[in-house]
Amino acid sequence: MSSRVYLLNGPNLDLLGEREPHLYGHHSLADVETLCRSTAGRLGLELVCHQTNAEHEMIGWLHEARHAAGIVINPAAFCYHSVPILDALRLCECPIVEVHISNIYRRDETWRSHSILAAACRGVITGLGIEGYRLAIEFLARQIAADVPSATR
């Protein structure tokens, strides 16, 4: 069984720490990746990290990751409208955890509280800051260790 986990971050997360820190905090994407690499390393997982502002790149990485041990994805604004990303997620044969740094259910715009991508994910972590990423990787490590069949994704 593979121990490779993909960490995929969507649009505007390259500006994490600068963009709306009152919503997303002061940690940078580099901080997120450091936390995730440390967590993955401690758990014996190989971590592949990508960030994109382009939908087609995210789809390509999901195709690449479809046979991985797991995927942690913060799709950012892609979660509200991207049917192509939803379709790519559904091709994946591994557990997927969707992560959002802010609590999407507390946002002023009601449309931000619905992720169409959640339907293709084992679970969603929202509102726990960058700690949500750590929790997602720890969850995936337990799933990998238990060798949970992909049909129960």
C-alpha positions as CSV (number, residue, x, y, z in Angstrom):
1,M,0.0,0.0,0.0
2,S,1.3,3.5,-0.9
3,S,2.1,5.9,1.9
4,R,1.9,8.9,-0.4
5,V,-0.5,11.6,0.7
6,Y,-1.2,14.7,-1.5
7,L,-1.8,18.1,0.1
8,L,-3.6,20.3,-2.5
9,N,-4.3,23.9,-2.0
10,G,-6.5,26.1,-4.2
11,P,-6.8,29.7,-5.3
12,N,-5.3,32.6,-3.2
13,L,-3.8,30.3,-0.6
14,D,-0.4,31.3,-2.0
15,L,-1.2,34.7,-0.2
16,L,-2.0,33.0,3.1
17,G,-0.8,35.2,6.0
18,E,-1.2,38.3,3.9
19,R,-4.8,37.9,2.6
20,E,-7.6,38.7,5.1
21,P,-5.7,37.7,8.2
22,H,-8.8,38.4,10.3
23,L,-10.3,35.3,8.5
24,Y,-7.4,33.1,7.7
25,G,-4.8,34.0,10.3
26,H,-1.2,35.0,10.0
27,H,0.4,31.7,9.0
28,S,1.8,31.4,5.5
29,L,1.4,28.6,3.1
30,A,5.0,27.7,3.9
31,D,3.9,27.3,7.6
32,V,1.1,25.0,6.5
33,E,3.5,22.9,4.5
34,T,6.0,22.7,7.3
35,L,3.3,21.6,9.8
36,C,2.0,19.0,7.3
37,R,5.5,17.7,6.4
38,S,6.3,17.3,10.1
39,T,3.0,15.5,10.8
40,A,3.4,13.2,7.8
41,G,7.0,12.5,8.6
42,R,6.1,11.6,12.2
43,L,3.5,9.2,10.8
44,G,5.7,7.6,8.2
45,L,3.9,9.2,5.3
46,E,5.3,10.8,2.1
47,L,3.8,14.2,1.5
48,V,3.4,15.8,-2.0
49,C,2.4,19.5,-1.8
50,H,0.9,21.7,-4.5
51,Q,-0.9,25.0,-4.6
52,T,-2.6,26.5,-7.7
53,N,-4.8,29.4,-8.7
54,A,-5.8,27.4,-11.9
55,E,-8.6,24.9,-12.0
56,H,-6.9,22.8,-14.7
57,E,-3.8,22.3,-12.6
58,M,-5.8,21.1,-9.6
59,I,-7.6,18.6,-11.9
60,G,-4.2,17.4,-13.2
61,W,-2.9,16.8,-9.7
62,L,-6.1,15.0,-8.7
63,H,-5.6,12.7,-11.7
64,E,-2.0,12.1,-10.5
65,A,-3.2,11.5,-6.9
66,R,-6.1,9.2,-7.7
67,H,-4.1,6.1,-6.6
68,A,-2.4,7.7,-3.6
69,A,-3.0,6.7,0.0
70,G,-5.0,9.8,0.7
71,I,-5.6,13.5,-0.2
72,V,-6.0,16.6,1.9
73,I,-7.5,19.3,-0.2
74,N,-8.3,22.9,0.6
75,P,-10.1,23.8,-2.6
76,A,-10.8,27.4,-1.4
77,A,-13.2,29.0,-3.8
78,F,-13.2,26.0,-6.1
79,C,-15.5,24.3,-3.6
80,Y,-18.5,26.5,-4.5
81,H,-18.6,25.9,-8.2
82,S,-16.1,23.5,-9.7
83,V,-17.9,20.5,-11.2
84,P,-14.8,19.5,-13.0
85,I,-12.9,19.3,-9.7
86,L,-15.8,17.3,-8.2
87,D,-15.6,14.9,-11.1
88,A,-11.8,14.5,-10.6
89,L,-12.3,13.9,-6.9
90,R,-14.8,11.2,-7.6
91,L,-12.1,9.4,-9.8
92,C,-9.9,9.1,-6.7
93,E,-9.6,5.7,-5.1
94,C,-8.4,6.9,-1.7
95,P,-9.9,8.8,1.2
96,I,-10.1,12.5,0.8
97,V,-10.4,15.2,3.5
98,E,-11.6,18.7,2.6
99,V,-10.1,21.4,4.8
100,H,-11.0,25.0,5.2
101,I,-9.0,27.3,7.5
102,S,-12.0,29.6,8.3
103,N,-15.4,28.3,9.4
104,I,-17.3,28.5,6.1
105,Y,-20.6,28.2,8.0
106,R,-19.9,31.5,9.8
107,R,-19.2,33.6,6.7
108,D,-21.4,36.5,5.9
109,E,-22.1,35.3,2.3
110,T,-24.4,32.3,2.6
111,W,-23.1,30.9,-0.7
112,R,-19.8,30.4,1.0
113,S,-21.3,27.8,3.4
114,H,-21.9,25.1,0.8
115,S,-19.2,23.0,-0.7
116,I,-20.2,20.9,-3.7
117,L,-16.9,19.0,-3.3
118,A,-17.8,17.7,0.1
119,A,-20.0,15.0,-1.5
120,A,-16.8,13.3,-2.8
121,C,-14.9,13.6,0.5
122,R,-14.7,11.3,3.5
123,G,-15.0,14.3,5.8
124,V,-14.7,18.1,6.0
125,I,-12.7,20.1,8.6
126,T,-13.6,23.7,8.8
127,G,-12.8,26.6,11.1
128,L,-9.8,25.1,13.0
129,G,-7.1,27.2,11.3
130,I,-4.1,25.4,10.0
131,E,-4.5,22.8,12.7
132,G,-7.3,21.3,10.5
133,Y,-4.5,20.2,8.1
134,R,-2.7,18.3,10.8
135,L,-5.9,16.6,11.9
136,A,-6.7,15.6,8.3
137,I,-3.2,14.0,7.9
138,E,-3.6,12.2,11.2
139,F,-7.0,10.9,10.2
140,L,-5.6,9.7,6.8
141,A,-2.7,7.9,8.6
142,R,-5.2,6.0,10.7
143,Q,-7.3,5.1,7.6
144,I,-4.1,4.0,5.8
145,A,-3.0,1.9,8.8
146,A,-6.4,0.3,8.9
147,D,-6.3,-0.3,5.1
148,V,-9.9,0.9,4.8
149,P,-11.3,-0.2,1.4
150,S,-11.8,2.7,-1.0
151,A,-15.5,1.8,-1.4
152,T,-16.1,3.3,2.1
153,R,-14.5,6.6,1.1
